[in-house]
Amino acid sequence: MGNLCSSRGTAAAMAAAMAQTTMTNHPFAPAPARMPDFTQSVKLKYVKLGYHYLITHGAYLVVLPLPGFVAAHLSTFTLRDLADLWLHLQYNLVSVLACSALLVAACTAYLLTRPRPVYLVDFACYKPDDERRCSRARFMDCTEKLGTFTDDNVAFQRRIVERSGIGEDTYLPEAVLNLPPNPSMANARREAETVMFGALDQLFAKTGVRPKDIGILVVNCSLFNPTPSLASMVVNHYKLRGNILSYNLGGMGCSAGLIAVDLAKDLLRVHPNTYAVVISMENITLNWYFGNDRSMLVSNCLFRMGGAAILLSNRRSARRRSKYQLVHTVRTHKGADDRAFGCVYQQQDEDGKTGVSLSKDLMAIAGGALKTNITTLGPLVLPFSEQLLFFATLAAKKLFNAKVKPYIPDFKLAFDHFCIHAGGRAVLDKMESNLQLSEWHMEPSRMTLHRFGNTSSSSLWYELAYAEPRGGSRRGTGRGRSPSGQVSSATAPCGGRSGR
């Protein structure tokens, strides 16, 4: 699959059609049509768009006359004035040297202490072989023939699959598709190796980076954490160098991919001239549920096989060929809330069969985390006009107890693409409504869900890969959902059209 680069293109295209009325001198010619009352037909979104442009570019309008004033003042200088200024500097040599030294020291301190820019060079998404393809009919056939589910729960799974937004070309591991299924540690390792090494082989081939050049390795997988670790399996397979910094993240769910990228970014800030690789995946072989608890059966219907490998770097030479510069990462941790802590919970059912339970409170908890993320991320990325509207309504509500509806900022003014985690159609519908996104913005998430299903933490990278051909990259991309969000700024344009 391709790699995403975000594309701003044209934010909105507005056109008006004018009807021309031909008038004759015929005495019975109809009276000319009246001009419409434009004050009654102006849409609020256009007023808001104009307000955004006015506030955002207001600073430029204020400083625009300054170069003219400076030029006019300098035009009054004579040679005599320049000679007097030179003499003044000669008699105050100590002050000039002190100011120059202070300026040099300040510049040096800034260059030494500023955070190193971190670039996302490229990434690769794993596409399983056709033998692993699982249509909805094949999924239901395996479910029925397995014989462990009641008739009601078979019908329940059929309803979930049909309404989930998942298409006919998703993938499941061999151990799950076999009849009878044979989940085992060996098959789980085989699935992990197939996904990780398949994605890494693509990544190294695309970038030309040698495995020996990798200095940082972060692997995340929530439900499969063997010994030796997944990170050690990668080190052993590619014979990575002995001083590599390797980390294995487990149990962090669908947001673990962005958490892993954030960890790699922080490590690159303190380890210069280094490459970092992040691998995001989930393992299904040992985590397929064979019981009849409906809260655990949902995960069987949604989760599918997949993974991605991402190459990051802080080398200056990487800027020329990288796709993005990582800008902001925001994470909201809701673990202190008992409802949030238990909304996705791995446990055993009454019959001792292990599965992952998805609570009915999941959407409400995700919405609360999203609200917190919006408040945190807004000042970092939104134009001043949106910040002003947001904080004005917030102040009116908090200080004056005004009954005003909370203002939801228009993040489309800050981001070109939104990659909402493809957790399911209900999740995407809710996010589309809350963030007031269009079908165009939601297309990468919906098509990823349709083509690959919910691949957990790696789903965002499939969405980025889908979005690349839709437009060249220019400014920025927002991706993720609660409890994590990430902002990346494109460093180089990619193929595709420039508009929307």
N, C-alpha and C positions, 0 to 999 in steps of 0.2 A: 504494500500500500504506500501511497505517497505520504509526504510530510506536509503539515500545515504551515502556512505562513498567513498571517491575517491580512485582510484587505479592507481598507476603508471605503474607497470608491466614493460614490455620490451618496450623501446621507438621505436625500429625498429628492424626487424629481417631480416638479409641479408644472402642469400645463393647463391652459385654458383655451377653449374653443369659442370663437366668436361667430355668431350667425349674421350673415349679411342680408339685408332686406332691400330688394330692388323696388324702387319707387317709380311710378309713371305719372303722367299728367292726366290720367283717366279720372273723370269726376267721381267714379265709384270705387276708386282704388282704396284699399283698407288703410286705416290709420297706422302710422308707424308704431312698431312695438316699443314699449317703454323699457328703459334700461333697468335691469334688476337692482334691487336694494342690496348692495354688497355688504352693508352693515349687518344684515340679517343672515348672511350666508357665510360669513367668515368662520372658519373652523378654529377651535381653540388650539389645536396642535400647531397650526401655522403661526398663530400669535406667540405661542410658547417658543417655537423655533426662532422667530425673529428676536424675541427677548433674549434667548440664549446667545445669538450672534452679537447682539448689542452689548451685553454684559461681558462676554468673553473677549471681545475685541475693543472694549472700552479703554483699556490701558494703552493700547497702541494709538488710539485716537488722541489720548491725552499727551503722550510723549512725542507725537508726530511733529509738532511745531518746534521742539527743542533743537534739532539740528539746524534749523533756519536761524533761530536766535543765536546759537553759538557761532554760526558762520557770519552773521551780521556783526557780532561783536569782534570777531577776529579780523574782519575787514577794516576795522578802524585802527588796527595796530600799524605803527610806522617803524622804520628801522631804528629810530631813536628809542622807541619803547622797548624793542628787542634788546638793544645794547644795554639799557638800564636794567632789564631783567637779568641779563648775563652777569653784570657787575654785582647785582644783589646776591646771586647765587655764589659768586666767588667769595664774597665777604661772609657768607654763612655756610662754609664748606662742611663744618662739623654737623650742622643740622641736616644738610643734604645727605651726608654719609650715614648718619644715624637712621634717617627715614628709609634710605635704600637698603640698609642692613635689616631693618625691621620688616620691610616688604619681602625681601628674599627669605627671611626666616619663616614668615607666615606662609608663603607659597610652598616652601619645603615641608613644613609641618602638615599642610593640607594634602600634599601629594603622598606623604608617608602614612597618614592616618585615614585617608578616605577608603571606604570599602572597595575591594577589588570587584570590578564588574564580572558577572558570571553569565556565560553564554550557553544556550542550548544549541549545540552544534547540529544534531540530527537525531532522529529516532526511527525505530522500526517496530511494526506490529506483526505478530505471528499469525499466519493463516494456516490452520490445520489442513491435513490431507483430505481429499474427497471421501475417503473411507470413514472418516469421523463425522461426516455430515448427518444431521438428524432433523428430518422434517417433522412437522407437527403430527403427521400420521404415524411416522415411525416411533415418535415419542409415546404416543397413546398406545400403539401396538405393544411396545415393551412394557408399558405400565399395566396393561390388561393381562398380558401373558405372565407377568411376574407372579401374580397370585397372592400377594401379601396385602393388597389394598381392598377395602370393601367397595361394593358397587357404588355407594354414595360418594366415596372419596375418589373413585375413578371418574365419576361424572363431575365432581368438583374440580379435579385437575384439568379436565377437558375444558371447562368454562374458563378457568384461569388462563390456559394456554391460548384459547381463542380470543380473549379480551386483552391479553398482555401487550400486544404490539409486536411480538416475536414472529419472525417469518419462517420460511421453509428451508433455510440454508444455514442454520446455526450448527454448532459442533459440540459433541460430547466425547469423552474419552472411551477407549475400547472396553475398559473394564465395566463401564456402566451400560453400554449398548449390548454386551454379550448376554445371552440367555442360557443359563441363569447368570446374573452379574457376578463378577469375581473380584470385589475390592480387596486389595492386599497392599502391604507396604511396598512390595516390589513393583506392582503396577502403579502405585502412587508416585514412586520415584521415577518410573519410566515416563509418566505424564509430565512431571516437573522438568525432567531433562529435555524432553521433546520441545516443550514450550520455551524454556530459557535459552537453550542452545540454538534453537531455530531463530529466535528473535535476535540473539547476539551475532550469529553468523551473518544475518542480513545487515546488521548495524556496522560491523567491521568491514564488510564488503562495500557498503555505501560510502563510508567515511575514509577508508584507507588507513585507519588507526590500528596499530598493532596491539594485541592483548598485553604485551609487556609494557606499553606506555600508560596503562591504567594505574592510577595511584589510589583511587577511592572506589569502593564497590558497596552499594546499598541494595539489598534484595528485600522486597516485602511480599508476604503471603500470609493471610490471616489464619487459615485453618490447617495448614500442613507445615509442621516445623520439626523435621526429623533430626537425628544426630548421625553423622555430621550434618551441619546446617546446609541450607540451600546455597548460601554464599560460599561455603567451603566446597560444595560440589562444582561451582563455577570456577573457583581458584584452581581446583585439581584438574578440571577438564581442559582449561586453557593455559595451565602452567603459569599463572600470574606470578609477579615478582613477590619476594618474601616480605618486603616492607609495606605491602598494600594495606590500607585501612579498610577493613570489611565489616559490614553491619548487616544483621538479619532482623527485620521487623516482623512481628507476628501479632495477630489478634486485633488489628486496627481497622478492619473492615474496608469499605469501599473508598474511604478517604485516604487510605494508606499510601496511595501513589503520590499524592501531592505532599504528604508528610515526608516521604522518602526523598523527593526532590528538594524540599526545604532543608532537610538534614545535609544532603550533598552540597547544597548551596552554602550553608554555614561552614562546612568543612573546607570548601574551596576558598572561602574568604581568608582563611588562616594558613593554607598550604599553597604557596605560589606555584605557577607554571605546571599545572597538574590537569589530568583528565579524570573525570568521575563517570561511572556507569551506574545507572539506576535500572533495576528490573522490577516490574510490577506484574503480578500474576495471582491467580487463585487456583487451588487444586480441588478437583471435584471427586476423584476416585474414592477417597476414604470418607467423603462427606455427603454422599447420597443418602437420603432418608428413606427407610423402608417401612416406616410405621404409618399410623392413621391419625396423627395429630395434625389438624388442618393448618395451624399456624406454622408448622414445620414443612408441610407439603408445598407451600408457596415457593420456597427456595428451589425445589426440584423443577418447578415450572419456569423459573426466571433465569437461573444461573447457567452459564455455558462456558465452554473451554476457550481460553485465550490468554494473551500476555503481550507485554511490550518491553523494549529495551531503549533507554534514553542515554545519550552521550552529552555530558556537560564539560565545560572547560573554563578556566580563568586565564588562559594564554592570550596574549595580545594578538597573536597570529590567527586565533580562532574567530575573531570578530569578522574577518573578511568572508568566511564561508559558513558562519553559523546562521541558524534560522531565527533565533530570538536572543534577546537579553532579558534575563529574569529580573523583574522589577519588585513586585510585592507578593508576599505570601501571608495570608491571614487565616488563622485557625481559632475556632471557638470550641472549647472543651466543655461539654455538658455532663461529664461523668459524675459530678457532685449531686446531680439530680437523680433520684432513684428511678423515676419513670424513664428518663433518658438512658440511664445505665442498663436497664433491662429491656429496651425496645428491640435490640438485636442480641439474642442470647442463645448460646450453644448449651444444650442440656440433653438429658435423657427423658423419654416419655414414660408413661406408666408401665410399658412393657420392656423398658430398659434399652430402647433403641435411640441412638444419638442423632440429633438433628439441630438445626439452627431455627429458632423460633423468631418470627417477625411479629412484633406487637402492632395492634391497631392504632397505638399512639405514635407510630413512627412518623407519619406525615406532620402531625402537630408539632412534634419535637424538632423535626427538620426545619419547619417553618420558623420556630423560635430561634434556632441557631442562625438561620438565614437572616432574620431581622437584626441580630447582633452583628453579623458579618457586614451587613449593609451599612450600619452605623459606623463600624470601624474602617471599612474600606472606602467609604464615600469621600472623606476629606483627602484621601491619597490620590484619587483618580478622577473625580468628577470635576467638570468645569465650575467656575465660580458661581455662575447663574443657578445651577442646580443646588449647590451648597447653600446659597442664600435662601432659596425657597424651602429647603429641607429644615434648616435651623430656624427659619422664621416661624414655620408651623409648629416646630418642636417647642420654641420659646412661648408661643401663644398658648399652647396646651399646658405647659408646665408652670409658667409664671402667672398667667391670667385665667387659668382653668377654662379656657375657651373650648367650646365643643366643635372642634375642627377635626376633619378626617386626616390622619397622618399622611404626609406627603411621601410618596414612593419616588425616589429620584429616577430620572431617565438615564439608565446606564448605557443606553444605546449611543449617547453623546460621548461616552468615554471609550467604549469597546466596539470593535468591529465584529467579533464573533463571540458567541456564548456556547460553551460546551458543558451542558448540564448532564450530570451523571445519568446514564441510561438505566436507571433502576427499574423502570416499568412505565407503562403508559400513564397510570394515575399520577406518578411522580412528575412526569414531564408536563402533563396537563396543569398540575398545580403550580409548577414553576413558571410556566408560560403565562398563566393568569396573574400571578403575584408580581412578576417582573415586567408585565405588559410587553411581552416579546411577540414578534410576528412569526408566521409559519416559516419564513425564510431563516430566521435566527434559530428556530427549533429543529430545522431539517437535519443537521448533522447528528443530533442526539436521537431523533426518531429513526433515522435510517440505520444508525449503528445498532439500536435495539432490534430493528427488523432483521438486519443481516447477521449480526453476531450474538444477539441476546445480551444479557447482563453479564459482562466479563469482569465484574467487580472493579478493582482499582485501576485496571488497564483500559476501561471503557473510554475514558477521556482521550486517550491517545488514538483510538480508532476514530473518534469524532474529529480530532484535529486532522487526521489523514484524509477523512472524507471531505473536510471543508477546504482543503488546499485548491483543488481544481475550480472551486466556485469563485475565486477572486485572488488577485495578487496581494501580498502583504505590504502594509504601509505603516500602520501605527501600533495597534495593540490588540491583545486578545484577553478576554476574561474567561476563566474556566473553573469548573468545580461546582460544588454546592455545599451546603452546610454538612459537616462542620468545618470545611476547609474551602479556601478559595485562593486562586493564584492569578497574577497578572504578568503577562509577558509582552515585551515590546519587540516588534520585528526589526531585525537588523539588515535584512536584504529582501528584496521582492522575490516572490516565487511566481511560477507560471499561472496563467489564468487571466480572466478578464479583469479590468480595473474597476468596473462598476458593479452594480448589484443586479 
